[in-house]
Amino acid sequence: MIMSLEIQQMDEANRLSMWNGYVDWRNRPALRGYHGGMLAASFVLVVEVLENLAFLANASNLVLYLSTKMGFSPSGAANAVTAFMGTAFFLALLGGFLADAFFTTFHIYLVSAAIEFLGLLVLTIQAHEHSTEPWARVVLFVGLYLVALGVGGIKGSLPPHGAEQFDETTPTGRRQRSFFFNYFIFSLSCGALIAVTVVVWLEDNKGWSYGFGVSTAAILISVPVFLSGSRFYRLKVPSGSPITTLFKVLTAALYAKYKKRTSRNDVTCHTRNECNDDIGKGNADRDEEILGSFLDEAVRERESLPRLLRCTEEQVKDVKIVIKTLPIFMSTIMLNCCLAQLSTFSIQQASTMNTKLGSLTVPPAALPVFPVVFTMILAPTYNHLLLPLARKTTKTETGVTHLQRIGTGLVLSVLAMAVAALVEMKRKLVVKEVTCCSSNNAPFSYSYSSPLPITFLWIALQYLFLGSADLFTLAGMMEFFFTEAPSTMRSLATSLSWTSLAMGYYLSSVLISAVNFVTGLNQHKPWLLGRNLNEYHLERFYWLMCVLSGINFLHYLFWAKRYTYRFNQS
């Protein structure tokens, strides 16, 4: 009897020491005090430095590679880059979906890293051979989209993998998780700093094959670094397809609503009292929240539904949460459309300007160093100074809510586009002045291949504003989607942060094409068409982006004020 009691106590102690719903990398139960925590997440942060180095080393300079080496026009190169980066970020949804439904984030990362390595290897070989023949372009795009597939898988699995290492049931765990997301952006910036300085210099001075080679080596090194933390990771057990749950609940609600409406049409009011009762019920239904009333049909009519469509209250609740976050997600797309300009037109603008700092010539693709360094300073400052101060001021656990952070980034994006338009107007004035001087046979002669007598540091202003906006919004989005999403959908929900980036890049391409179409009507010259950037009306495009960003912020405020957090932010 005593022996049996001791065994029961030991089993109870073992059960309490395990993380419910988590396993280690060998598929054994994950243990409290051993698996998870900041130590496990620190490996993720180091890996992100290497991964983002590999990705941004090419993405930041790709527009110049396509235009100067592969024969693309400025707008054609810009569209190719935005399509590539948009696809890479959009595929994060696939990585997040697979991590939630079938595999762990651990395995998704390893497979994705192998795919990205293969794509970078193809790009390195293509750059070494260097040809503008049609076959070379085919090889180029095969390599690029292999990289996009690998990057998508990594972006969809790595942030939730790190965030899952913390215990959200304790205030300490939640604070550490918030720190993690901020330092994840810091790690992104560290990788970007190396990419836009060392790797870009290699590409401009030693050859593009060297730059692609460094990226290939970086992603290869990231794998053993990631594996070295294996014994500390706790891995969320996949719980089936979140997409299936989403469609099941929506289908069940639609079916129940249709069936209910059909049955009502078959019933006639035999007395005035019966009719009045129905009218009263209709008024009560209209007073309910539209979304909740519609989805709750899947529960209220559960017994009358086909067996395959029967849903639990928990499943309906989860779908409600996901749908509520979608307007917030949609409101962030315009910001990322603005960010797309940093890797396209902004770099092309800088390439026409004086890029000397003293005796040092700075490659135009190194311009992102300004927001990167600023982010590397701002991220720890926010974590260790601004956030504790905000907590003391507001007397809340979060200090600044997730939606307040996202909103701050959206405001900064509006300012960034206004600054970008003003800077481009200044640059065009310089173009006009030097062209007039040249045509009047002045001592100063100018050709379109010569740098303009204006420093590229003016372009750095829009980088600083958009870099700050990215820090606030991306970190805010990641934490918001991860925290608000049901536990069965967290990888997929976190991937929405990257999907917003993807849709922003796609929207940029659509906007450029739409602007060229509209402005080219009645035989006018389109704003953004041709091979010479100095003949573009880029300042008008930036003012348009500024106006659209302002409208988007008002749209965001409408939804943010009505949003109710899943967990109390205080």
N, C-alpha and C positions, 0 to 999 in steps of 0.2 A: 504494500500500500504506500509506504514512504517512498520506495523507489519509483513507483508510478507517478507520484506527486512531483518528485524532483525532475522527472523526464518532462512532465507537462510544463513545469516552470522554465526548464531549459528551452523547450520549443517556443514558449511565449516570449522569452528573452530574445531568441533568434529572430522571431517574427517582428518584434519591435525594432530590431537593429537593421532591418532591411528597408530599402526604398521600395514602396509599393508601386508596381508598374514599370520598374527600371531593372535593367540587367547590366552586367559588365561586358567587356568585349568578347568574352568567351561564353556568353549567354548564361552565366550564372547570376543568381540574385545579387543586385548591387547593395552594398552595406553602408550604413550611416557612419560618418566619421572616417571613412576610408575612400569612398567613391564620391566624386563631385567636389564642389567648392571652387575657390579662386585658383588653387593650384592647377586643377584640371582645366579651367577656362584659360589660364595663362598660355598653355600650349596652343590653343585656338588663336589667341592674339598674335603669337609669333608666326604661325602658319599664314595668317591673313596678311602680314607684312610681305611675305614671299609671294603669295598668290596675287595680291594687287600689284606688286612690282611686275610680275610676269604679264598681267593683263594691260595695265596702263602704259607700260613701256612702249607698247605698240600702238595702243589706241590714241595716245596723246600726240603722236607724230604721224599717224597713219594718213591723215589728210594730205600732208606734204609728200609722203611717199607715193600716193596715188596720183597726185597732180604733177610732180616733178620727175618721177621715174617710170610711172605706168601710163602717162599720157591722158589722164582724166582732166576735164575742165574743173574750175573751182567749185561750181555748184554740183557737178557730177561727183567729184571727190567728197564733197560735204554730204551728199545723199547716200553715197556708198558707206561712209563712216557711220552715219546715224542709223542706217539699216543694220549694219554689223553689230553696233553696240546695243541697239534696240532688241535685236534677236537674242543676244547674249543675256541681257537682263530679263527678257520675257521668258526664256527657258528656265529661269529660276523657279517658275511655277511648276515645271515638270519635276525638278529636283525636290521641291518641297512636297509635292504630291506623293512621289515615290517614298520619301522618308516617312510620311505619315501613314501610308497605306500598306506598304510591303516590306521595306528595308529600313534599317536604322540610318541615322544621319552619318554614322561612322562609315558604313559601307558605301553610301552614296558619295561621300567625299573622295574615297580612294578610287572608285571607278571614274569619277569626273576628272580627277587629277590626271589619270592615265590618258583620258581622251584629249584633255587640253595639251598634255605633253606631246602627243602624236601630232596635233594640229600645229603646234609651234615648231616641231621638227620639219614638217612640210614647208612652212613659211621660211625657215632658215635655209633650206635647200633651194627654194624658189628665188630668194634674194641673192644667194650665192651665184646662181646661174645667170640671173638678171637678163630677162628678155621681155620685150613688149609684144611678142607674138600672141595670137589668140590662145594657144595652149598654155602660155605662162599665166594669162589671166584666169584660166580655168583652175590651174594649180593654186593660184593665189586665193581664189574664193573657196576652194575645197579646204585649204589650210585655215582660212579665217573662220569658216563656219564649223569646223571641228573645234577650234578654240572657243567659239561661241557656245557650243554644246557643253563643253567642259566647264566653262565659266558659269553657265547657267546652273549646272548641277552643284557646283561649289557654293555659289551665292545662295542657293536654295537650302543647303544643308549645314553650312558652317556656322552662320549666326545662331540658328536655333540649337545647334549642337552645343555651343558655348553657353547659351542662356539656360539650357536644361540642367546645367551643373549646379544650379542654386535652388535652395529650398524656399519656395514662395510662401510657405505657411508661417514664416517668421519675419519680423521687421528687418533683421540683419540680412537674411537671404534676399529680400526684395531690394534693399539698398545696394547690396553687392551686384545684383543683376542689373540695376540701373547704371552702376559704375561700369559694368562690363560693356553695355551698349555704347557708352561714351568712349571707352577706351578701344572699342572695336573701330570706331571712326578714327581714333588716334592712330591705330595700326594701319588702317587704310591709307592715312596720310603719310605714315612712315614709308610704306611701300611706294606710294606715289612720288615722294621726295626723291628717292633713289632713281625711280623710273625717269622723271623729267629732268634730272641733272646728269647722272653718270651714263645711263643707257642712251638718252637722247644725244649726249655728246659723242658717244661711240658711233651712233647711227650717222651723225652729221660729218664726223671726221675720219672714221675708220671704215665705215660701210654698214649697210643695213643688215647684212648677215651677222655682224657682231652683236647688234642690238637684239635681233631675234634669238641669237645663241644664248645671250645672257638670260632672256626670258625663259628659254627652254631649261637652262640650268636651274633657275630659281624654282620653277614648278617641280622639277625633279627633286631638289633638296627639301621641298616642303613635305614630301611624303614621309621620309624617315623622322622628321621633326614631329609630324602629326602622330606617327606610330609610337614615338617615345613616350607619349602621354597615355597610352592605351590602358595601363593598369589603374589609372586614376579616374577614367571616364565613367559616368553612369549614362546608360543609353535608354531612351524612351522606347518601350515595346510598341511596335506598329499595331494599330487597332482597326485596320480596315480602311477602305477608301472613304475619305471625307466627301468626295464629289458624289459618291453613291448616296450617302446620307442626305446631302443637300437636295439632289434631284428626287429622292424618294419622298421627302417631306413636302416639297413643292408639288409633286404629282399627286400625292395623297390629298393635299389641301384643295387642289383644283378639282379632283374627282369628287371629293365630298361636297364642295360648293355646287358643282354641276348637278349632282344627285339630289341635293337638298332643294335646289331651285326647280328641278323637274318634278319632284314630289309635291312641292307647293302649287305648281301649276295644275296638278291633278285634283287639288282640293278646292272646293267652292265654299264661299261664306253663306251659310244657311240662315244666319241671324245677324242682326246689326251688332249684337254684343260680340260675336265671334270675329267679325270684321274689325271692330275697334280693338280687340285684343291683339290681332296681327299687326295693326298699325302701331300700337304701343311697343310691341317687340321690335318693329323695324326702327323706331326712334331710338330704342335702347342700343340696338346694334350700331347705329350711326354714331352714337356717342363713344363707342369703344375705339381704341387705337386700330387703325385700318390694318396695319401689318399683323398685329397680334390676333385680331379677330379672324383674319383670313387663314393664318397658319394654324390657329387653334382648332379649326375645323378638322384637321387631321387627327386630333385627339378626341374631340367631342363625338365624331362619327366613326370612331375606330372600329367598333364591332361590325359596322355595316360595310366596311371596306374589304376588298380582296386581301387575302393573307399576305401577299407580297408587299402590299402598301401600308400595312399596319405599323404605326410609329409609336415610340414611347414619348412621354412628356419631355424627357431629357434631350432627345433628338430634335424635337420641335424648338426647345429653348436654345439649343446650339445654333440652329439655322437662323433663328431670330437675331442672335448676336452677330453672326456673320453678315447678314443683310444690313444691319444697322451701321456697320463699319464701312460699307461700300461708298456712301456719299463722301466720307472723309477721304477715302482712297482716290475717288474721282477728282477731288479738289486739289490734289497734290500733283496732278499730271502736268499742269501748266508750268509749275515751277521747274520741273525736269525738262520741259521743252526749252526753257530759258537756259538751263545748264548745258543743253546740247550745243549751244552756240560756242561754248568755251573750247570745245574740241574741233570746231569747224571754222566758222567765219572769224572768230577772235584770233586764232593762230594765223590765218591768212592775212588779217589786218596787220598783225605784228611783223609778218614777213616783208611787208612793204615799208616798214619804218626803220629808224636807226636803232639797232639792237646792241650798241656798244655801251659798256659800263667801264669808262676809263680805257684801258688797253684790252679789256676782255670783251669778246664778241659772244653774246648770249644767243643760243638757238631759239627761234620763236616758240618751238614746242616746249621749251623750259618755262614758259610763262606761268603754268599752273603752280610753280614753286611758291608764288606769293600766297595764294589761298591755302596751300598745303602747310607752309610754315605757320601761317596765322592759325589754322585749325589745330596744329600740334601744340601751339601755345594756349589756345582757347579751351581745348578739351580738358586738360588737367586743371586749368583755372576754374572752369565751370564745375568740375567734380569736387574740388577741394576748397573753393572759396565761394563762388556764387551760389551753389546748391545748398551748402550748410547755412549760408546767410538767408536764403529764401525760405528754408525750413523754419528758421527762428522767427522770421517775419510773419509768415503765414500760419505758423503753428500746425503744419501738416507734414505727413511723412514724405510726400513727394516734393514739397517746396514749390515746384512749377509743374503744373499738370502736363500730360502728354500733348493735349490739344493746344495749350498755350505755346508750347515749344514749336509745334508745327505751324501755328499761326504767325509766330515771330519770323520763321523762315520765309513764309509767303510774303510778308511785308517787305523783307529785305530783297526779295526777288523783284518786286515792283521798282524799288529804288535802283537796283542793279541795271535794269533795262533802261531806265531814264539816264543813268550815268553812261551806259554804253552808247546811247543815241547821241548824247552831247559830245562824247569823245570822238565818235565817228564824224560828227559835224566839224569838229576842230581839225581832224585828219584831212577831211575833204577840202577845207580851206587852204591847208598847206599844199595839197595837190594842185589846187587852182592857182595859188601864188607862184609855185615853181614852174608850172606850165606856161603861165603868162610871161615870166622872166625868160624862159627858154625861147618862146615865140618872138619876143622883142629883142633877141640877140644880146641879151644881157650876159655878163661874164659867167654867171652860173648857168650851166647847161644841165638838163634833166632828161633822163630816159626812164621808161616804165620799169626797166630792170634795175635802176639805181634806187637805193634806199632814200626815203623821204627825210628831210632835215627836221624830224620830230622824234623824240624818244619813245620807245615802245612802253615805257613805264606808265604812260597814260592808259594803256590797255589794262595794266595791272589793277586799276581801280575797280573795274567791273568784275575782275577775278576775285577781289577781296570781298565784295558784297555777295556775290553768288557762292563763294566758298563758305562764308558765314551762314548763308541761308541753307546750304547743304548740311552743315553740321547740325543746326537746330532741327531741320525737318527730317533728315534721314534717321538720325538717332531717335528722334521723337516718334517717327513712324514705326521703326522696328520694335521699340518698347511698347508702343500703343497696340500694334497688331498682335504681338506675342502675348501681352498681358490680357487683352480683351478676348482673344480667341479661345474657344473650348480646347481642352488638352488634347483632343483627338485631331485637331486641325492646326496646330501651332506652326509647324514647318511651312505648311501651305499659306497660312495667314501672314507669316513673316516675309514670305516671298513676295507678297503684294508690294512691299517697299521697293523691291527691285523691278517689279512689273510696272510700277508707276514710272520709274526711270525709263523702262523700255517704251512705254506708251508716249512718254515725253519726247523721246528720240524719233519715234514714228510720226508724232504730231508735227515735229519740226520739219520733217521731210514733206509732209502733206501741206503744211503752211507755205513752205518755199514754192512748191508746185502751184498751189492755189494763188499765191501772190503773183507769181509770174504769169499765170493764166489771165487773171483779172486785169493786171496792169499792162498786159500785152494786147488787150482788145483795141479795136479801132486803129490798128497798125502802129501803136505806141511801142516803145522799147520796154520790155519787162524790167522790173527793178533789179532782179537778181540773176541775170543771164549774161553769158559771155565769158571770155577768158581773162579779162582784165578787171580786177577787183575795184580799181579806182573809178571805173565807169558805172559801178553798181550804185543803187540808192539804198545802201545798207542802213543809213540813219532812219529812213522812213520805216523800214522793217522793224528796227528796234523800238521806235515809238509805237508801232502797232502791237508789239509784244508787251510793252509797258501797259497799254490800255487793256489788253486782254488779261494780263496778270492782275490788274486792279479789279476788273469785273469778277475774276476767279476768286479773289480774296473775299469779296462780298458774298459770293456763293458759299464759300467755306464758312463764313460767320453764321450764315443762316442755319447750316447743319450742326456746327459745333455748339451753338447755344442750346440746341434741342437734344444734344446727345447726353444720355445717362450712362455713366461708367458701370461696368459689370461689378467691379470692386470699388469701394469708397476710396477716393484719392486722398482723403484725409487720414 
